[in-house]
Amino acid sequence: MQQIFNFIFKNSILLLFLLLLGISLTLTIQSHSYHKSRAVSSANAMTGYVYEQINTVEAYLNLKSQNDALAAENAQLKRLLYNTQDTANVPPVKVPPGVGNFKVIQSKVIKNSYNVYENYLTINSGSKDGISKDMGVVSSLGIIGVIENTSDSYSTVISVLNLKFRLPVKIKKNNHIGTLTWNGKNTGFAQLTDVPRLATVVKGDTIVTGAESRIFPENIPVGIIEKVYVDKKTNYYTLEIKLFNDMTSLGHVYVIENKDRKEIIQLEETTTGNE
């Protein structure tokens, strides 16, 4: 307490000056509308700036929950999209939960390999989330791979960047089909083989999943044609496809279940078995 009194005594002149200055400013502001409006404006600006900074910090701290919410919303939208007859031109239709051929499950990549010949991913969803072998995996940009194995809480995915990967796809503009593979050379490109020479193909044409796939819905984006080669032995095209996905940088993904897949396969096997 004695130190406080000593401080006031030593700085009494300065403190008296500040007190009188504060009183004079208050009287001036209160008696002049211009000064009052300027003071209020300055106070509002300062308050707004403080609130803005607080909001920025809070928004940064909430990024994870916001991203998760957006991913969940995207999964819902994709389920609606994949269960329409034409995914290239979506009519205004609402598909109730549990209805439709395709189920979409939100997940996230927690491990990703892309620098060997047989690359796999690990996602943080498993059998308890409804995931099983041979389900498709996509991102907001296009296909990523196919579920290979599952545990209760995790799944491994055979990547597009895997020498064992095979997927029937088509050229969007004319529906000519081929097989998507990877030659192990470049993480940004895959190859489309077995495309007949009668197909009209040019650089920039879009490649999407075809109706022949029992894993993915039709018209899921894959990439665009970068180069066109002719295999003189087979007289088929081999197309260099620039993938829409950056396979070296993956986050939120969506696992797709075709509910009719087993029924279709069983029917086809029965049909070929009777021949």
N, C-alpha and C positions, 0 to 999 in steps of 0.2 A: 504493500500500500504506500509506503514511504517513497518507493521508486516512482510510483505514478505521480505523486504530488511533486517530486523533484522534476519530473519530465514536464509537467504543466507549468511549473514556475520558471524553468529555464526557457521554455518556448511560448511563454504567455503572449508575447507581442505577435508572433506568427499565428498562433491559434486565434487571437482576437481578430486579426486581419482576415483570416479565412472565414470566421463566423460572420463578420460584417459584410464580406464579399458575397457569401451565400444568401444573406438576408436581402442585400441590394439586388442581386440577380433574381431572386424570387419575386420581389416587389415589382421589378421591371417587367418580368414575364407576365405577371398577373394583371398588370395595368395596361399592357399593350398587346392587342390581338395578334399583330404580326409576330412579335417575339414569342408569344404563347404557341402559335401554330408551328413555328419553326422548332420549338423545344419538343412539342408533341411528336412532330414528324421525325426528329432525330431519335427520340426515345423509341418510337415504333420501328425505325430502321434498325436500331441496335437490338431490340427484342426479336425482330424477324431474323436477323443474322444469327443470333444465338440459337433460336429454335431450328433454323435451317441446319446449323452445324450438328445439333443434337439429333435431328432427324436423319442426317447423313450417317452418323455413327450407328444409330439404331438400325437403319436399313442395311448397313454393312454386316452388322451382327446377325441379321435375320436372313442373309442371302441363302444359307443352306435350306432353311425351311421354305423360302420362296421358290427355290429351284425344285425342291421335292414336290411342292404343290403344282408347279407348272408341268413337271413330268407326269404327275398323276392326271392332270387335265389333258395333256397330250395323249396319254394312253386311252382315255375315254373317247377323245375325238378320233383317234386312229381306229378304235373298235367300230365306231359308227361308219367311218370311211370304208373300211375293209368289208363291211357287211352290206354294202350297196352293190348293185349289179355292175355298175361301171365306175371304177375308182378314178377314171380320168375326168368324169363329168358327174359330180355328186349331186343328186337331187335332194331337196329339203326333206329328209326322212329321219325319224327318230327310232332307233332300235333299242328296246328295253333291255336291261341287264339279263344275261342268260339266254338271249334270243339271237339267232344268227349263226353262221358257220364258223366265224373266227372270234377267238378270245384273245385279248391283249393284256399282257402282264408287264407292269413297269419294273425295271431293274437298273443296275448300275455296274459298269465295268470296274473291277478292282485289280485286275492284272491283264496285261496285253502284251503278247509277243508278236513281233513283225520282222525280225532279222534272221530267221532261220527258214528252212524249206517247209516245215510243217508247223505252222503257227496256230496257237490256241489263245482264247480269252477265258477269263474267269469272271463270272457275275455273281452278285450277292443275293440271288434268289435260287430256291431249289424245289425239291419235290413237295415240301409242305406249302409252297406257294402255287402249286399246280403245274409246275414245269416238269417235262419229261423229255426223253430222247427224241430227236428228229423234229423238234419245234424250230421255227424260223426266228432269227434275231435281226432286228432292224434298228436304225436310228431315225432321226427326223429327216435325214438326207437320203437314206436308202438302205439296201441290204448290208449285213455285216457277216452273218454266218448261220450255222445250224447247231442246235444243242447236241452235244456228244455224250456227256455223262452228267448225272446229278447226285447230290447228297441231299440231306434234309434242308440245308440252308444255302447251298451254293451249286453252281452248274459250270461246266466247261463248255466252250463253244469252239467248233472247228471254224476257223476264220476263212474268209474269202482268199486270204493270202496263205493257202495251204495246198500243196501239190495234190492232195487227195480230194480237194473240193470239186464238186461237179454240180451244176445247176442248170436246168433248162430255162432259157430266157428267149426273148424275141426282140426284133427291131420294131419299135413302136409304130412307125408310119405304115408298115406293110405286113406286119404279123409274121414275117419269116422267122423261123426258130433256129436256135443253135444251142451249143453247150458252153457255159461259162467255166473257164478253168484259170489256173495261174501257173506261169512258167518259172516262178521263183526268182525273177530278175529285178522287178521294180515294185515297190510298195504302193505306188500310185496307179498301177495299171493291171488289168486282167486281160485274158484273151477269150475271144468268142470263136469257136470252131464249128465245123460242119454246117456252115451257112451256104446254101446252094448258089451257084453262079447266076441263076436266073433272077436272084433277088437284086433289087436296086439299092445300092449302099453308097453313101458318101460320107466324108468327114463331117462330124457334127450331128449325125443322126443319133437319136436317143435310144438306149437299150433299157428294157424293163422286164420284169418277170412275166412269164407266159402262163396261159391256162393249164399247160401240161404239168406245172409244179403242183405237187400235193402238199407242199409245206408253206409256201407264200401265197397270199392273194395275188391276183393278176394285176399288172401295171404298177408294181412297186419299183421305184427308180433304181437303176444300177449304175449307169454311166453314159458317156457319149463316145462315139467312134472317133479315134484319133488317127489311126492308119489302117489301110486296107491292103492285104496281101492275098495272092492267089497261090494255093497249093497245087502245083502242076501234076502231082501224082493222083490226087483225089478229085481235082477240078472243083474244089470247094474254096470258099473264102475263109481266111483266118483274119479276124479283126482285132486290132489293138484297142482296148476299151479303157478310157480314162475314168476311173471310179469317182462317183460323187462324194463318197465318204473319204475323209482323211483317216486311213486305217491306223495311223500312228498316234492319233489323238482322239480317244473315245471316252464319253462320259455316260450320260443316261441313255439307256437302250430299252427296247420293247420286244418282248418275247411273244410270238404269235402261235396260237394253237388252232389248227384246222380240225374242227370237231368231226368232220366227215371223212378225214383222211383214212382211217382204218377201214371204214366201210367201202371206200372206193378201191383201196388196195386189195381187200378181200374179194370183192366182186371181180376185179381184173384177173387176180390169180385163179379164181374159179373158172373164168372164161377161157384163159389160156390153157388151163389144166384139162379142159374138156376137148381140146383140139387134137 
